[in-house]
Amino acid sequence: MSMSVSADLTVRLRPVAEPDLAIFRRLRTEPGLIGLDWAGFSDAGAPARRFAVDGYLGEDDGRLVVEVEQEQAAAGIVSYTAGRYAGRASYWEIGIVLLPQWRGRGIGWRAQALLCDYLFHHSPAQRIQAGTHPENIAEQRALEKAGFQLEGVVRASEFRAGQWRDGYLYSRLRDDPSPWDQTPQV
């Protein structure tokens, strides 16, 4: 599963491999690496323990590596977690973190669109949702390019930097137009 960013860059998603655990450890121990989502230091050994259980390919949640094929370089990680509305309506909540050197190159929206394609193809979920910070304009644009629509503000949904903060909730439904049909291929 891959998508070209430009003539010289193609993004693909792949399962986590043992060498990728270094990125997971960095995300837990480098405060500035993930920007606004930093929630403090956490157990750097947890990624290896989770990888040993299921390779980050669980039934209700998982992680895939965002890779730039030509450079065989891991650019970041996408995540998915199962949720349920009204007891029967299952959905996925997705997230992404790109390493700083890969941001601003069109990789993020393509990775998130690829993840949606993967989840819609391999599960019956009708809905995929993603949250972001009101100040994260780049992620808002990426979600919109990936076919998501803004649903609204989720008030006081996150405790960060000593206070409760609002978030934006986006969604993409199975029947929404594909971003591949609306975005010119580069």
C-alpha positions as CSV (number, residue, x, y, z in Angstrom):
1,M,0.0,0.0,0.0
2,S,1.8,3.1,-1.2
3,M,1.2,6.6,-2.7
4,S,3.6,8.9,-4.6
5,V,4.3,12.3,-3.0
6,S,6.4,13.4,-5.9
7,A,8.4,11.9,-8.7
8,D,11.1,11.0,-6.2
9,L,9.2,10.2,-3.0
10,T,6.6,7.4,-2.5
11,V,4.9,6.9,0.9
12,R,3.9,3.5,2.1
13,L,2.6,1.9,5.3
14,R,4.2,-1.3,6.7
15,P,4.1,-3.3,9.9
16,V,6.5,-2.3,12.7
17,A,9.9,-4.1,12.7
18,E,12.2,-4.4,15.6
19,P,14.6,-1.7,14.4
20,D,11.6,0.8,14.4
21,L,11.4,0.5,18.2
22,A,14.1,3.1,18.4
23,I,11.6,5.7,17.1
24,F,9.0,4.5,19.6
25,R,11.5,5.0,22.4
26,R,12.4,8.5,21.2
27,L,8.7,9.5,21.2
28,R,8.6,8.6,24.9
29,T,11.9,10.3,25.9
30,E,12.4,13.4,23.7
31,P,10.1,16.2,24.9
32,G,10.2,18.3,21.7
33,L,9.8,15.5,19.2
34,I,6.1,15.3,19.0
35,G,5.2,18.9,19.7
36,L,1.9,19.6,21.4
37,D,1.2,15.9,22.1
38,W,4.0,15.5,24.6
39,A,2.5,14.2,27.8
40,G,5.7,13.8,29.8
41,F,8.3,11.1,30.0
42,S,7.0,7.5,29.9
43,D,8.4,4.0,30.1
44,A,11.0,3.6,27.2
45,G,10.8,-0.2,27.6
46,A,7.0,-0.4,26.9
47,P,7.4,-0.4,23.1
48,A,9.6,-3.5,23.1
49,R,7.1,-5.3,25.4
50,R,4.1,-4.4,23.2
51,F,6.0,-5.4,20.1
52,A,6.8,-8.8,21.7
53,V,3.0,-9.4,22.3
54,D,1.6,-8.7,18.8
55,G,4.0,-6.6,16.7
56,Y,1.7,-3.6,17.2
57,L,-1.0,-5.4,15.2
58,G,-3.7,-5.9,17.8
59,E,-7.4,-6.6,17.2
60,D,-8.5,-3.2,18.8
61,D,-5.4,-1.0,18.2
62,G,-2.2,-1.0,16.3
63,R,0.6,1.0,14.7
64,L,2.1,1.0,11.3
65,V,5.3,2.7,10.1
66,V,5.1,5.5,7.5
67,E,8.0,4.8,5.2
68,V,9.5,6.8,2.3
69,E,10.2,4.0,-0.1
70,Q,13.0,5.5,-2.1
71,E,15.1,6.2,1.0
72,Q,13.8,3.1,2.9
73,A,13.5,5.5,5.8
74,A,10.9,5.5,8.5
75,A,9.2,8.9,8.5
76,G,6.9,8.3,11.4
77,I,4.1,6.2,12.7
78,V,0.3,6.0,12.2
79,S,-2.0,4.6,14.9
80,Y,-5.5,3.2,15.1
81,T,-7.7,2.4,18.0
82,A,-11.2,0.9,18.0
83,G,-14.1,2.7,19.6
84,R,-17.8,2.3,19.7
85,Y,-20.8,4.6,19.7
86,A,-24.2,3.5,21.0
87,G,-23.0,0.0,21.6
88,R,-23.0,-1.2,18.0
89,A,-21.5,1.5,15.8
90,S,-17.8,0.7,15.7
91,Y,-15.3,3.3,14.5
92,W,-11.5,3.8,14.4
93,E,-9.7,6.7,15.9
94,I,-6.4,7.4,14.1
95,G,-3.3,9.4,14.8
96,I,0.0,10.2,13.2
97,V,3.4,11.5,14.3
98,L,6.1,12.4,11.7
99,L,9.7,12.9,12.6
100,P,10.6,16.6,12.1
101,Q,12.7,16.2,9.0
102,W,9.7,14.6,7.1
103,R,7.1,17.3,8.0
104,G,5.7,19.7,5.5
105,R,6.3,17.5,2.5
106,G,2.8,16.0,1.9
107,I,3.6,12.8,3.6
108,G,1.2,13.1,6.5
109,W,-2.1,13.5,4.6
110,R,-1.1,10.7,2.2
111,A,-0.2,8.4,5.1
112,Q,-3.5,9.1,6.9
113,A,-5.5,8.5,3.6
114,L,-3.7,5.2,3.1
115,L,-4.5,4.2,6.7
116,C,-8.2,5.0,6.1
117,D,-8.1,2.9,2.9
118,Y,-6.5,0.0,4.8
119,L,-9.0,0.2,7.7
120,F,-12.1,0.5,5.4
121,H,-10.8,-2.5,3.4
122,H,-10.1,-4.7,6.4
123,S,-12.9,-3.9,8.8
124,P,-16.6,-3.1,8.6
125,A,-16.3,0.3,10.3
126,Q,-18.4,3.0,8.8
127,R,-16.4,5.9,10.5
128,I,-12.8,6.9,11.1
129,Q,-12.2,9.9,13.3
130,A,-9.2,12.0,14.3
131,G,-8.6,14.7,16.8
132,T,-6.2,17.6,16.6
133,H,-5.3,20.8,18.4
134,P,-6.9,24.1,17.3
135,E,-3.4,25.5,16.9
136,N,-2.2,22.7,14.7
137,I,-3.1,24.2,11.3
138,A,-0.9,21.8,9.4
139,E,-2.7,18.8,10.7
140,Q,-6.1,20.3,10.1
141,R,-5.1,20.8,6.4
142,A,-3.6,17.3,6.2
143,L,-6.9,15.8,7.6
144,E,-9.0,17.7,5.1
145,K,-6.7,16.6,2.2
146,A,-7.1,13.0,3.5
147,G,-10.9,13.3,3.1
148,F,-11.9,14.2,6.6
149,Q,-14.5,16.8,7.6
150,L,-14.4,19.0,10.7
151,E,-17.3,18.0,13.0
152,G,-16.7,20.4,15.8
153,V,-14.9,21.4,19.0
154,V,-14.5,18.9,21.8
155,R,-14.4,21.1,24.8
156,A,-11.8,20.6,27.6
157,S,-10.8,17.2,26.0
158,E,-7.1,17.3,26.9
159,F,-5.0,18.2,29.8
160,R,-1.8,19.7,28.5
161,A,0.8,22.1,29.8
162,G,-1.0,22.5,33.1
163,Q,-4.5,23.3,31.8
164,W,-7.5,21.7,30.1
165,R,-7.7,22.5,26.4
166,D,-10.2,22.1,23.6
167,G,-9.7,19.9,20.6
168,Y,-11.1,19.6,17.0
169,L,-12.8,16.4,15.9
170,Y,-12.7,15.3,12.3
171,S,-14.2,12.3,10.6
172,R,-14.3,10.4,7.4
173,L,-17.1,8.0,6.5
174,R,-16.8,5.0,4.3
175,D,-19.1,6.6,1.7
176,D,-17.3,10.0,1.7
177,P,-15.4,10.8,-1.5
178,S,-11.9,9.4,-1.7
179,P,-9.1,12.0,-1.6
180,W,-7.5,10.1,-4.5
181,D,-10.5,11.1,-6.6
182,Q,-10.2,14.8,-5.6
183,T,-6.5,15.5,-5.3
184,P,-4.3,15.7,-8.4
185,Q,-1.7,13.0,-8.4
186,V,1.8,14.4,-8.4
